Amino acid sequence: MTPHELVLGILIGSGVVGELLCCAGLVLMRNVYARLHYAMAASSLPPFLVAVAVIVEEGWTQPGINALVVAVTLFLVSPVAAHATARAARSRRR
């Protein structure tokens, strides 16, 4: 196994494990507000780990830049979606 493959394996493995932990948190948490924390975590670090793995493999070509744009978009849009979900849950509770 080359160092390049080792770095890719660590990055992809960390991203997948992070997403799986967030999915487990979504399933195990009892209320919508606790679940939102795990949904937010799923869109913060793991997509960047996968994007970095794509950049390491492909370089700064179109696939690498696209992966980075997707990760940044998830990172920026997710708080807005979580806020809207929390507001809807709060108004529904009343």
Backbone as numpy.savetxt, mean C-alpha at the origin, in Angstrom:
# Nx Ny Nz CAx CAy CAz Cx Cy Cz
22.18 -17.33 -6.19 21.33 -16.16 -6.19 22.23 -14.91 -6.19
21.96 -14.05 -7.12 22.76 -12.83 -7.25 22.25 -11.77 -6.26
23.08 -10.77 -5.97 22.61 -9.70 -5.08 21.38 -8.97 -5.64
21.32 -8.85 -6.96 20.18 -8.21 -7.61 18.89 -8.97 -7.31
18.92 -10.28 -7.44 17.75 -11.11 -7.13 17.41 -11.07 -5.65
18.42 -10.99 -4.80 18.20 -10.91 -3.36 17.48 -9.61 -2.99
17.93 -8.50 -3.57 17.28 -7.21 -3.30 15.84 -7.24 -3.79
15.61 -7.77 -4.99 14.25 -7.87 -5.51 13.37 -8.74 -4.61
13.90 -9.85 -4.17 13.15 -10.74 -3.29 12.78 -10.07 -1.97
13.71 -9.32 -1.41 13.44 -8.62 -0.15 12.39 -7.54 -0.35
12.52 -6.77 -1.42 11.55 -5.70 -1.67 10.15 -6.25 -1.94
10.05 -7.22 -2.84 8.74 -7.80 -3.15 8.17 -8.53 -1.94
9.01 -9.29 -1.25 8.55 -10.02 -0.07 8.05 -9.08 1.02
8.77 -7.98 1.25 8.33 -7.01 2.25 7.02 -6.35 1.86
6.88 -6.02 0.58 5.63 -5.43 0.12 4.45 -6.37 0.27
4.65 -7.62 -0.08 3.57 -8.61 0.01 3.21 -8.89 1.47
4.21 -9.03 2.32 3.94 -9.26 3.74 3.21 -8.07 4.35
3.62 -6.86 3.98 2.93 -5.67 4.48 1.47 -5.64 4.06
1.21 -5.96 2.80 -0.18 -5.98 2.33 -0.99 -7.08 3.03
-0.39 -8.24 3.23 -1.10 -9.33 3.91 -1.43 -8.98 5.35
-0.51 -8.31 6.04 -0.78 -7.89 7.41 -1.91 -6.87 7.46
-1.93 -5.97 6.49 -3.02 -4.99 6.42 -4.35 -5.67 6.13
-4.34 -6.66 5.26 -5.57 -7.41 4.97 -6.05 -8.17 6.20
-5.12 -8.75 6.95 -5.50 -9.44 8.18 -6.09 -8.46 9.19
-5.52 -7.26 9.27 -6.08 -6.25 10.16 -7.47 -5.83 9.76
-7.72 -5.73 8.45 -9.06 -5.39 7.98 -10.08 -6.45 8.38
-9.67 -7.69 8.33 -10.59 -8.79 8.67 -10.81 -8.88 10.18
-9.76 -8.66 10.96 -9.84 -8.90 12.40 -10.38 -7.73 13.21
-10.29 -6.52 12.71 -10.75 -5.37 13.48 -12.28 -5.33 13.54
-12.80 -4.75 14.61 -14.23 -4.83 14.87 -15.04 -3.67 14.33
-14.45 -2.47 14.28 -15.27 -1.34 13.80 -14.61 -0.68 12.59
-15.37 0.17 11.96 -14.93 0.78 10.70 -13.72 1.69 10.91
-13.64 2.34 12.06 -12.53 3.27 12.29 -11.21 2.53 12.47
-11.23 1.41 13.14 -10.02 0.60 13.27 -9.61 0.02 11.93
-10.60 -0.37 11.13 -10.31 -0.92 9.81 -9.70 0.12 8.89
-10.11 1.37 9.06 -9.54 2.44 8.23 -8.04 2.60 8.44
-7.58 2.37 9.66 -6.14 2.45 9.92 -5.37 1.44 9.07
-5.89 0.24 8.98 -5.23 -0.79 8.20 -5.35 -0.54 6.70
-6.47 0.02 6.29 -6.61 0.37 4.87 -5.63 1.47 4.48
-5.41 2.41 5.39 -4.45 3.48 5.12 -3.03 2.92 5.08
-2.74 2.01 5.96 -1.40 1.43 5.98 -1.11 0.63 4.71
-2.15 0.03 4.15 -1.97 -0.75 2.92 -1.62 0.12 1.74
-1.92 1.40 1.82 -1.60 2.29 0.70 -0.42 3.20 0.98
0.30 2.97 2.07 1.43 3.84 2.37 2.77 3.21 1.97
3.27 2.27 2.72 4.61 1.73 2.45 4.66 0.58 1.43
3.79 -0.43 1.50 3.91 -1.56 0.57 3.90 -1.19 -0.92
3.07 -0.26 -1.39 3.16 0.09 -2.81 4.50 0.69 -3.20
5.10 1.45 -2.30 6.41 2.01 -2.59 7.49 0.93 -2.66
7.37 -0.10 -1.82 8.33 -1.20 -1.88 8.23 -1.94 -3.22
7.02 -2.16 -3.68 6.84 -2.82 -4.97 7.32 -1.91 -6.10
7.06 -0.61 -6.00 7.52 0.33 -7.03 9.04 0.38 -7.09
9.68 0.36 -5.94 11.15 0.35 -5.93 11.67 -0.94 -6.54
11.00 -2.05 -6.28 11.41 -3.32 -6.89 11.29 -3.25 -8.41
10.23 -2.64 -8.91 10.07 -2.49 -10.36 11.17 -1.59 -10.91
11.49 -0.52 -10.20 12.56 0.38 -10.66 13.91 -0.33 -10.64
14.15 -1.14 -9.62 15.41 -1.89 -9.57 15.50 -2.86 -10.75
14.39 -3.49 -11.09 14.40 -4.46 -12.19 14.42 -3.80 -13.55
13.58 -2.79 -13.74 13.41 -2.19 -15.07 14.21 -0.92 -15.27
14.63 -0.28 -14.20 15.32 1.00 -14.32 14.30 2.12 -14.48
14.80 3.30 -14.82 13.93 4.47 -14.98 13.32 4.49 -16.38
12.64 3.42 -16.71 11.93 3.33 -17.98 10.45 3.51 -17.70
9.62 3.35 -18.72 8.19 3.57 -18.54 7.58 2.68 -17.45
7.88 1.38 -17.38 7.29 0.58 -16.30 7.70 1.06 -14.91
8.95 1.45 -14.75 9.42 1.94 -13.45 8.75 3.24 -13.05
8.64 4.15 -13.99 8.00 5.43 -13.70 6.51 5.23 -13.44
5.87 4.35 -14.21 4.45 4.06 -13.98 4.22 3.48 -12.59
5.07 2.58 -12.16 4.94 2.00 -10.82 5.07 3.07 -9.74
6.00 3.99 -9.93 6.18 5.07 -8.97 4.98 6.02 -8.96
4.45 6.32 -10.14 3.26 7.19 -10.22 2.07 6.54 -9.53
1.89 5.25 -9.71 0.78 4.55 -9.05 0.95 4.58 -7.53
2.17 4.36 -7.04 2.42 4.37 -5.60 2.17 5.77 -5.02
2.62 6.80 -5.72 2.41 8.17 -5.24 0.92 8.52 -5.26
0.22 8.09 -6.31 -1.21 8.36 -6.40 -1.96 7.68 -5.26
-1.64 6.43 -4.97 -2.27 5.74 -3.84 -1.98 6.48 -2.53
-0.76 6.93 -2.37 -0.35 7.61 -1.15 -1.10 8.93 -0.97
-1.36 9.63 -2.06 -2.02 10.93 -1.98 -3.55 10.85 -1.94
-4.13 9.88 -2.62 -5.58 9.79 -2.72 -6.19 9.03 -1.53
-5.45 8.13 -0.96 -5.98 7.29 0.11 -6.45 8.08 1.33
-5.75 9.11 1.79 -6.28 9.86 2.94 -7.62 10.53 2.66
-7.82 10.98 1.44 -9.09 11.60 1.09 -10.21 10.56 1.13
-9.95 9.39 0.59 -10.95 8.32 0.62 -11.24 7.86 2.05
-10.20 7.78 2.88 -10.41 7.38 4.27 -11.22 8.43 5.02
-10.95 9.68 4.77 -11.70 10.75 5.43 -13.18 10.70 5.02
-13.41 10.51 3.74 -14.80 10.42 3.25 -15.51 9.20 3.85
-14.80 8.10 3.96 -15.39 6.90 4.55 -15.71 7.11 6.03
-14.80 7.76 6.75 -15.03 8.02 8.17 -16.21 8.97 8.36
-16.32 9.97 7.52 -17.45 10.90 7.62 -18.77 10.18 7.33
-18.77 9.33 6.32 -19.99 8.59 6.00 -20.37 7.64 7.13
-19.39 7.00 7.72 -19.67 6.08 8.84 -20.20 6.85 10.03
-19.65 8.03 10.27 -20.09 8.84 11.39 -21.53 9.31 11.19
-21.85 9.79 9.98 -23.22 10.24 9.74 -24.22 9.09 9.72
-23.77 7.94 9.33 -24.66 6.78 9.33 -24.95 6.31 10.75
-23.99 6.51 11.63 -24.13 6.09 13.02 -25.19 6.93 13.74
-25.35 8.19 13.33 -26.31 9.09 13.98 -27.69 8.77 13.65
